[in-house]
Amino acid sequence: MNSIAPAQLIENLSWRYATKQFDSARKIPADQWTTLEQAMTLSPSSFGLQPWGFVVVTDPKVREKLRSVSWNQPQITDASHLVVFCAKTNLGRADVQRYIDRIAQVRGVPQDALAGFRDMMLGKVEAPGADNLPWSQRQVYIALGFFLSAAAMLGIDACPMEGFDPAKYNEILGLTSQGLTATVIATAGYRSANDSYAALKKVRFEPSDIIKRV
Amino acid sequence: MNSIAPAQLIENLSWRYATKQFDSARKIPADQWTTLEQAMTLSPSSFGLQPWGFVVVTDPKVREKLRSVSWNQPQITDASHLVVFCAKTNLGRADVQRYIDRIAQVRGVPQDALAGFRDMMLGKVEAPGADNLPWSQRQVYIALGFFLSAAAMLGIDACPMEGFDPAKYNEILGLTSQGLTATVIATAGYRSANDSYAALKKVRFEPSDIIKRV
């Protein structure tokens, strides 16, 4: 652990904003992008089950297609990178087993020692009426939070976006057959000097309206 | 902006884990806690609408009550701080107007200039069949991600938790009458030297299983 000072954290989180206009000439260097991918991967999730997939789209032709089903928002094509945060659509026993296998592998523990944990997860994902997709989608938003926060720490601009057609994204990216559905997206890169939004004051309700104490 | 090095970011995100046993004697210093509250408040949300409330519970008696409806998990009482991340239950026109009022106030712009933005938001939250609660709950998970990421950056341990009874939380904390519902919680403080989970290797699927490239 190599913690940072509170003031530096707040400075970076205050610096970030939902970038409306990216400098299309500037690309995120490979080592920085790798770091952002690692940050996504390190996101926590319920049980650690990682009910997600992240699609990184850099192909300009695909980005054009996606823009056409994203209200023509320029960030889709102009940002250095686009990530489609997806939730698993058929979360179930196979995913739980795959995760248990992975724990056994990484930690070198026998499957038997993980039976209780496996059964607890199965009890959740196989419960009658289990609402696994909305649950997975909520987890995906943690990963979005980690991504945006990490970008801010690295001095990379980003824009989280919900204004797109998930069904069309699934179609264009072939997600359905992979058991994934597009849930939320983020574009990342560097703000254009012309983005007037960059200079606007950040608007938050008064802390006393948002934070209650008991 | 005062960015940090990629290695430091990854070091801190790798250091964090879902703390199972907190050192109940150690409290988060006030300035650090204030920073975590600021980080939550700075979380992005769709439209910037902040459809949430954060309840910080420090009263030991209330924490005992909450523990009894949280599978008796010790973190609820032993951690330095407990935050209940809540979503707004009746998100609608009044919330949109309150937000517009706040933008006008913070940025010093006339209400008229914000009419288009207001109408766009109303089109979303007042759409027939609008599913505002699940949508707000997803936003709440961004704030959870910001909180957990910020804690890791500051060297503060935390544990996100879904294993609690939201209806009982709403009752104990009087949330329903405030238009809020408990969505997810996090405990924060410092790991106990006895927490064997701290030494376990972090388990993530192979990046190639999680990240696709197009």
Boltz contact constraints between the chains, C-beta under 6 A:
constraints:
  - contact:
      token1: [A, 1]
      token2: [B, 15]
      max_distance: 6.0
  - contact:
      token1: [A, 1]
      token2: [B, 155]
      max_distance: 6.0
  - contact:
      token1: [A, 2]
      token2: [B, 8]
      max_distance: 6.0
  - contact:
      token1: [A, 2]
      token2: [B, 11]
      max_distance: 6.0
  - contact:
      token1: [A, 3]
      token2: [B, 154]
      max_distance: 6.0
  - contact:
      token1: [A, 3]
      token2: [B, 155]
      max_distance: 6.0
  - contact:
      token1: [A, 4]
      token2: [B, 4]
      max_distance: 6.0
  - contact:
      token1: [A, 4]
      token2: [B, 153]
      max_distance: 6.0
  - contact:
      token1: [A, 6]
      token2: [B, 35]
      max_distance: 6.0
  - contact:
      token1: [A, 8]
      token2: [B, 2]
      max_distance: 6.0
  - contact:
      token1: [A, 9]
      token2: [B, 150]
      max_distance: 6.0
  - contact:
      token1: [A, 9]
      token2: [B, 153]
      max_distance: 6.0
  - contact:
      token1: [A, 10]
      token2: [B, 38]
      max_distance: 6.0
  - contact:
      token1: [A, 11]
      token2: [B, 2]
      max_distance: 6.0
  - contact:
      token1: [A, 13]
      token2: [B, 39]
      max_distance: 6.0
  - contact:
      token1: [A, 13]
      token2: [B, 42]
      max_distance: 6.0
  - contact:
      token1: [A, 15]
      token2: [B, 1]
      max_distance: 6.0
  - contact:
      token1: [A, 35]
      token2: [B, 6]
      max_distance: 6.0
  - contact:
      token1: [A, 37]
      token2: [B, 211]
      max_distance: 6.0
  - contact:
      token1: [A, 38]
      token2: [B, 10]
      max_distance: 6.0
  - contact:
      token1: [A, 39]
      token2: [B, 13]
      max_distance: 6.0
  - contact:
      token1: [A, 41]
      token2: [B, 204]
      max_distance: 6.0
  - contact:
      token1: [A, 41]
      token2: [B, 207]
      max_distance: 6.0
  - contact:
      token1: [A, 41]
      token2: [B, 210]
      max_distance: 6.0
  - contact:
      token1: [A, 42]
      token2: [B, 13]
      max_distance: 6.0
  - contact:
      token1: [A, 44]
      token2: [B, 160]
      max_distance: 6.0
  - contact:
      token1: [A, 46]
      token2: [B, 162]
      max_distance: 6.0
  - contact:
      token1: [A, 48]
      token2: [B, 203]
      max_distance: 6.0
  - contact:
      token1: [A, 50]
      token2: [B, 205]
      max_distance: 6.0
  - contact:
      token1: [A, 54]
      token2: [B, 211]
      max_distance: 6.0
  - contact:
      token1: [A, 55]
      token2: [B, 212]
      max_distance: 6.0
  - contact:
      token1: [A, 56]
      token2: [B, 213]
      max_distance: 6.0
  - contact:
      token1: [A, 57]
      token2: [B, 214]
      max_distance: 6.0
  - contact:
      token1: [A, 59]
      token2: [B, 214]
      max_distance: 6.0
  - contact:
      token1: [A, 62]
      token2: [B, 214]
      max_distance: 6.0
  - contact:
      token1: [A, 102]
      token2: [B, 203]
      max_distance: 6.0
  - contact:
      token1: [A, 102]
      token2: [B, 205]
      max_distance: 6.0
  - contact:
      token1: [A, 103]
      token2: [B, 203]
      max_distance: 6.0
  - contact:
      token1: [A, 106]
      token2: [B, 201]
      max_distance: 6.0
  - contact:
      token1: [A, 106]
      token2: [B, 203]
      max_distance: 6.0
  - contact:
      token1: [A, 107]
      token2: [B, 201]
      max_distance: 6.0
  - contact:
      token1: [A, 134]
      token2: [B, 134]
      max_distance: 6.0
  - contact:
      token1: [A, 138]
      token2: [B, 138]
      max_distance: 6.0
  - contact:
      token1: [A, 138]
      token2: [B, 141]
      max_distance: 6.0
  - contact:
      token1: [A, 141]
      token2: [B, 138]
      max_distance: 6.0
  - contact:
      token1: [A, 141]
      token2: [B, 141]
      max_distance: 6.0
  - contact:
      token1: [A, 141]
      token2: [B, 142]
      max_distance: 6.0
  - contact:
      token1: [A, 142]
      token2: [B, 141]
      max_distance: 6.0
  - contact:
      token1: [A, 142]
      token2: [B, 144]
      max_distance: 6.0
  - contact:
      token1: [A, 142]
      token2: [B, 145]
      max_distance: 6.0
  - contact:
      token1: [A, 144]
      token2: [B, 142]
      max_distance: 6.0
  - contact:
      token1: [A, 145]
      token2: [B, 142]
      max_distance: 6.0
  - contact:
      token1: [A, 145]
      token2: [B, 145]
      max_distance: 6.0
  - contact:
      token1: [A, 145]
      token2: [B, 146]
      max_distance: 6.0
  - contact:
      token1: [A, 146]
      token2: [B, 145]
      max_distance: 6.0
  - contact:
      token1: [A, 146]
      token2: [B, 149]
      max_distance: 6.0
  - contact:
      token1: [A, 149]
      token2: [B, 146]
      max_distance: 6.0
  - contact:
      token1: [A, 149]
      token2: [B, 149]
      max_distance: 6.0
  - contact:
      token1: [A, 150]
      token2: [B, 9]
      max_distance: 6.0
  - contact:
      token1: [A, 153]
      token2: [B, 4]
      max_distance: 6.0
  - contact:
      token1: [A, 153]
      token2: [B, 9]
      max_distance: 6.0
  - contact:
      token1: [A, 154]
      token2: [B, 3]
      max_distance: 6.0
  - contact:
      token1: [A, 155]
      token2: [B, 1]
      max_distance: 6.0
  - contact:
      token1: [A, 155]
      token2: [B, 3]
      max_distance: 6.0
  - contact:
      token1: [A, 160]
      token2: [B, 44]
      max_distance: 6.0
  - contact:
      token1: [A, 162]
      token2: [B, 46]
      max_distance: 6.0
  - contact:
      token1: [A, 201]
      token2: [B, 106]
      max_distance: 6.0
  - contact:
      token1: [A, 201]
      token2: [B, 107]
      max_distance: 6.0
  - contact:
      token1: [A, 203]
      token2: [B, 48]
      max_distance: 6.0
  - contact:
      token1: [A, 203]
      token2: [B, 102]
      max_distance: 6.0
  - contact:
      token1: [A, 203]
      token2: [B, 103]
      max_distance: 6.0
  - contact:
      token1: [A, 203]
      token2: [B, 106]
      max_distance: 6.0
  - contact:
      token1: [A, 204]
      token2: [B, 41]
      max_distance: 6.0
  - contact:
      token1: [A, 205]
      token2: [B, 50]
      max_distance: 6.0
  - contact:
      token1: [A, 205]
      token2: [B, 102]
      max_distance: 6.0
  - contact:
      token1: [A, 207]
      token2: [B, 41]
      max_distance: 6.0
  - contact:
      token1: [A, 210]
      token2: [B, 41]
      max_distance: 6.0
  - contact:
      token1: [A, 211]
      token2: [B, 37]
      max_distance: 6.0
  - contact:
      token1: [A, 211]
      token2: [B, 54]
      max_distance: 6.0
  - contact:
      token1: [A, 212]
      token2: [B, 55]
      max_distance: 6.0
  - contact:
      token1: [A, 213]
      token2: [B, 56]
      max_distance: 6.0
  - contact:
      token1: [A, 214]
      token2: [B, 57]
      max_distance: 6.0
  - contact:
      token1: [A, 214]
      token2: [B, 59]
      max_distance: 6.0
  - contact:
      token1: [A, 214]
      token2: [B, 62]
      max_distance: 6.0
